[in-house]
């Protein structure tokens, strides 16, 4: 998704406001862009202000990568004790023996997989 320059300008202005702990409002975004001598369509600042209403942008930035990384780590920590509990309940720490099954020879003669062109 490619952002236009107008969208990027609003994003940067919103980040400036969030960094200064100022409420993100359309008129404040427009004021920052006017101070930067950047001309923008009048609807962009209000659109961004409405989208960010009630959202703490600084918390959003701090938690960008934390949620997906935490879920697999939590699953790994809960799975390991469960495996240890099973071993303790069984009273055996001996490795399991693997049984070998004889492998069938691959041959194309006489095999019908049921995939016919006109079935």
Backbone as CSV, one residue per row, in Angstrom:
resi,resn,N_x,N_y,N_z,CA_x,CA_y,CA_z,C_x,C_y,C_z
1,UNK,0.846,-1.163,0.000,0.000,0.000,0.000,0.895,1.231,0.000
2,UNK,0.842,1.983,-1.030,1.642,3.195,-1.137,0.842,4.387,-0.616
3,UNK,1.453,5.142,0.278,0.801,6.319,0.821,1.130,7.530,-0.039
4,UNK,0.176,8.425,-0.142,0.435,9.658,-0.864,1.201,10.615,0.045
5,UNK,1.743,11.657,-0.532,2.477,12.641,0.268,1.573,13.340,1.271
6,UNK,0.309,13.541,0.919,-0.631,14.179,1.846,-0.863,13.304,3.072
7,UNK,-1.016,12.016,2.844,-1.205,11.092,3.964,0.037,11.047,4.849
8,UNK,1.194,10.982,4.243,2.428,10.956,5.018,2.613,12.231,5.828
9,UNK,2.254,13.356,5.242,2.364,14.621,5.958,1.464,14.620,7.197
10,UNK,0.265,14.071,7.062,-0.649,13.993,8.212,-0.137,13.014,9.260
11,UNK,0.459,11.931,8.813,1.021,10.957,9.751,2.144,11.604,10.548
12,UNK,3.048,12.284,9.852,4.166,12.938,10.545,3.671,14.027,11.497
13,UNK,2.700,14.807,11.077,2.146,15.843,11.948,1.488,15.216,13.180
14,UNK,0.803,14.089,12.993,0.177,13.397,14.121,1.229,12.850,15.084
15,UNK,2.313,12.348,14.536,3.399,11.852,15.390,4.059,12.989,16.165
16,UNK,4.189,14.145,15.552,4.749,15.309,16.249,3.849,15.699,17.414
17,UNK,2.557,15.737,17.171,1.616,16.077,18.239,1.649,15.038,19.352
18,UNK,1.703,13.766,18.998,1.733,12.701,20.003,3.018,12.763,20.821
19,UNK,4.125,13.095,20.169,5.409,13.183,20.867,5.414,14.331,21.872
20,UNK,4.685,15.404,21.567,4.597,16.548,22.471,3.452,16.406,23.475
21,UNK,2.794,15.259,23.518,1.657,14.987,24.414,0.526,15.998,24.215
22,UNK,0.259,16.313,22.971,-0.816,17.228,22.612,-1.929,16.401,21.969
23,UNK,-3.174,16.746,22.283,-4.303,16.046,21.670,-4.251,16.219,20.156
24,UNK,-4.517,15.136,19.458,-4.466,15.171,17.997,-5.824,15.634,17.475
25,UNK,-5.847,16.866,17.003,-7.057,17.480,16.457,-6.771,17.931,15.041
26,UNK,-7.789,18.032,14.237,-7.639,18.426,12.845,-7.008,19.792,12.664
27,UNK,-7.415,20.750,13.506,-6.855,22.094,13.366,-5.374,22.144,13.756
28,UNK,-4.949,21.296,14.693,-3.549,21.264,15.090,-2.682,20.605,14.013
29,UNK,-3.221,19.574,13.378,-2.504,18.950,12.260,-2.350,19.962,11.125
30,UNK,-3.435,20.683,10.844,-3.399,21.686,9.785,-2.409,22.801,10.115
31,UNK,-2.314,23.184,11.396,-1.383,24.237,11.795,0.067,23.811,11.601
32,UNK,0.376,22.565,11.943,1.741,22.055,11.742,2.082,22.027,10.263
33,UNK,1.155,21.569,9.449,1.411,21.504,8.005,1.525,22.899,7.388
34,UNK,0.758,23.851,7.907,0.859,25.220,7.418,2.208,25.822,7.795
35,UNK,2.687,25.516,9.011,3.995,26.008,9.456,5.117,25.415,8.619
36,UNK,4.893,24.223,8.097,5.893,23.569,7.245,5.750,23.983,5.781
37,UNK,4.837,24.912,5.507,4.558,25.368,4.133,4.163,24.204,3.225
38,UNK,3.347,23.302,3.764,2.864,22.170,2.965,1.375,22.374,2.739
39,UNK,0.990,22.471,1.487,-0.417,22.641,1.142,-1.063,21.270,1.011
40,UNK,-2.233,21.156,1.596,-2.913,19.863,1.651,-4.414,20.095,1.463
41,UNK,-5.099,19.084,0.982,-6.557,19.147,0.877,-7.137,19.306,2.282
42,UNK,-8.187,20.047,2.407,-8.722,20.413,3.725,-9.322,19.243,4.506
43,UNK,-9.665,18.156,3.828,-10.294,17.039,4.526,-9.289,16.111,5.222
44,UNK,-8.020,16.120,4.833,-7.044,15.186,5.408,-6.824,15.367,6.911
45,UNK,-6.595,16.562,7.428,-6.365,16.686,8.879,-7.542,16.187,9.718
46,UNK,-8.757,16.512,9.310,-9.930,16.044,10.049,-10.100,14.542,9.976
47,UNK,-9.746,13.974,8.836,-9.834,12.524,8.658,-8.872,11.804,9.603
48,UNK,-7.650,12.284,9.671,-6.671,11.656,10.559,-7.018,11.885,12.025
49,UNK,-7.491,13.065,12.352,-7.876,13.345,13.735,-9.031,12.442,14.168
50,UNK,-9.983,12.233,13.275,-11.101,11.345,13.596,-10.669,9.899,13.766
51,UNK,-9.706,9.472,12.949,-9.226,8.088,13.045,-8.433,7.849,14.325
52,UNK,-7.760,8.886,14.810,-6.923,8.736,15.998,-7.603,9.211,17.275
53,UNK,-8.887,9.517,17.184,-9.621,9.995,18.351,-9.722,8.884,19.406
54,UNK,-9.309,9.196,20.626,-9.375,8.247,21.731,-8.272,7.208,21.738
55,UNK,-7.297,7.338,20.863,-6.189,6.380,20.791,-4.926,7.055,21.279
56,UNK,-4.199,6.388,22.161,-2.907,6.899,22.602,-1.860,6.414,21.613
57,UNK,-1.406,7.303,20.774,-0.477,6.955,19.701,0.844,6.458,20.267
58,UNK,1.303,7.036,21.375,2.577,6.603,21.965,2.496,5.156,22.442
59,UNK,1.363,4.757,23.028,1.196,3.358,23.442,1.130,2.441,22.227
60,UNK,0.508,2.917,21.174,0.403,2.144,19.943,1.787,1.884,19.350
61,UNK,2.634,2.897,19.374,3.980,2.761,18.828,4.826,1.827,19.699
62,UNK,4.674,1.919,21.006,5.458,1.086,21.923,5.104,-0.385,21.796
63,UNK,3.868,-0.694,21.432,3.395,-2.079,21.386,3.294,-2.642,19.984
64,UNK,3.992,-2.065,19.031,3.869,-2.491,17.638,4.231,-3.958,17.458
65,UNK,5.354,-4.411,17.966,5.798,-5.779,17.722,5.639,-6.713,18.885
66,UNK,5.010,-6.295,19.970,5.003,-7.133,21.163,3.913,-8.201,21.168
67,UNK,2.764,-7.950,20.609,1.660,-8.900,20.715,1.919,-10.213,19.979
68,UNK,2.311,-10.217,18.714,2.529,-11.487,18.041,3.690,-12.289,18.626
69,UNK,4.707,-11.638,19.131,5.857,-12.345,19.673,5.535,-12.977,21.008
70,UNK,4.603,-12.409,21.756,4.283,-12.919,23.086,3.466,-14.203,23.015
71,UNK,2.634,-14.370,22.032,1.770,-15.543,21.957,2.549,-16.844,21.775
72,UNK,3.495,-16.950,20.850,4.239,-18.198,20.734,5.100,-18.489,21.957
73,UNK,5.630,-17.462,22.588,6.441,-17.681,23.778,5.588,-18.243,24.907
74,UNK,4.373,-17.753,25.053,3.483,-18.249,26.090,3.088,-19.694,25.813
75,UNK,2.864,-20.026,24.570,2.496,-21.400,24.223,3.658,-22.346,24.498
76,UNK,4.864,-21.916,24.251,6.030,-22.765,24.482,6.247,-22.998,25.968
77,UNK,6.011,-22.008,26.794,6.221,-22.177,28.228,5.147,-23.048,28.852
78,UNK,3.947,-23.045,28.319,2.899,-23.900,28.878,3.014,-25.328,28.368
79,UNK,3.584,-25.524,27.196,3.703,-26.870,26.650,4.814,-27.659,27.326
80,UNK,5.894,-27.013,27.701,7.022,-27.708,28.309,6.667,-28.312,29.669
81,UNK,6.016,-27.586,30.601,5.661,-28.216,31.871,4.660,-29.345,31.703
82,UNK,3.778,-29.254,30.732,2.796,-30.315,30.519,3.499,-31.608,30.116
83,UNK,4.530,-31.526,29.305,5.271,-32.717,28.899,6.017,-33.307,30.077
84,UNK,6.569,-32.463,30.943,7.268,-32.951,32.125,6.308,-33.638,33.081
85,UNK,5.097,-33.122,33.197,4.096,-33.729,34.075,3.697,-35.109,33.580
86,UNK,3.612,-35.297,32.271,3.247,-36.597,31.717,4.328,-37.624,32.016
87,UNK,5.588,-37.223,31.896,6.687,-38.142,32.187,6.694,-38.513,33.660
88,UNK,6.444,-37.540,34.522,6.452,-37.806,35.950,5.296,-38.719,36.334
89,UNK,4.139,-38.533,35.707,2.986,-39.358,36.004,3.210,-40.794,35.541
90,UNK,3.879,-40.968,34.443,4.133,-42.307,33.938,5.250,-42.979,34.715
91,UNK,6.132,-42.193,35.319,7.227,-42.760,36.092,8.331,-43.322,35.215
92,UNK,8.324,-43.016,33.960,9.317,-43.542,33.035,9.986,-42.389,32.312
93,UNK,11.294,-42.433,32.250,12.029,-41.469,31.451,12.723,-42.167,30.295
94,UNK,12.385,-43.437,30.070,13.028,-44.209,29.013,12.507,-43.751,27.657
95,UNK,13.382,-43.706,26.670,12.922,-43.314,25.334,12.041,-44.391,24.720
96,UNK,11.149,-43.963,23.883,10.256,-44.905,23.212,10.998,-45.605,22.092
97,UNK,10.634,-46.862,21.882,11.222,-47.624,20.785,10.408,-47.370,19.526
98,UNK,11.101,-47.149,18.470,10.427,-46.945,17.207,10.359,-48.259,16.451
99,UNK,9.177,-48.555,15.950,9.000,-49.774,15.177,9.167,-49.445,13.704
100,UNK,9.923,-50.288,13.028,10.093,-50.093,11.587,9.039,-50.892,10.853
101,UNK,8.422,-50.242,9.914,7.458,-50.912,9.068,8.141,-51.188,7.743
102,UNK,7.900,-52.353,7.189,8.513,-52.639,5.892,7.944,-51.710,4.829
103,UNK,8.841,-51.168,4.030,8.416,-50.246,2.982,7.977,-51.020,1.752
104,UNK,6.918,-50.526,1.132,6.434,-51.149,-0.082,7.251,-50.630,-1.248
105,UNK,7.446,-51.503,-2.193,8.147,-51.084,-3.402,7.199,-50.290,-4.275
106,UNK,7.726,-49.232,-4.839,6.920,-48.410,-5.734,6.860,-49.056,-7.107
107,UNK,5.674,-49.321,-7.554,5.518,-49.843,-8.905,4.252,-49.242,-9.495
108,UNK,4.304,-48.948,-10.743,3.170,-48.346,-11.425,2.278,-49.385,-12.095
109,UNK,2.672,-50.625,-12.035,1.915,-51.663,-12.716,0.678,-52.034,-11.916
110,UNK,-0.470,-52.000,-12.564,-1.701,-52.499,-11.974,-2.319,-51.585,-10.938
111,UNK,-1.782,-50.421,-10.696,-2.365,-49.532,-9.700,-3.349,-48.587,-10.359
112,UNK,-4.537,-48.505,-9.796,-5.530,-47.568,-10.276,-5.858,-46.648,-9.130
113,UNK,-5.477,-45.435,-9.244,-5.691,-44.463,-8.164,-7.107,-43.911,-8.170
114,UNK,-7.879,-44.230,-9.178,-9.246,-43.744,-9.249,-9.352,-42.355,-9.866
115,UNK,-8.292,-41.881,-10.451,-8.320,-40.574,-11.080,-8.361,-40.757,-12.586
116,UNK,-9.506,-41.020,-13.118,-9.626,-41.195,-14.538,-10.053,-39.902,-15.223
117,UNK,-9.718,-39.801,-16.440,-10.045,-38.597,-17.184,-11.552,-38.485,-17.405
118,UNK,-12.224,-39.634,-17.573,-13.652,-39.612,-17.890,-14.498,-40.236,-16.795
119,UNK,-13.995,-40.306,-15.576,-14.775,-40.906,-14.474,-15.762,-39.943,-13.905
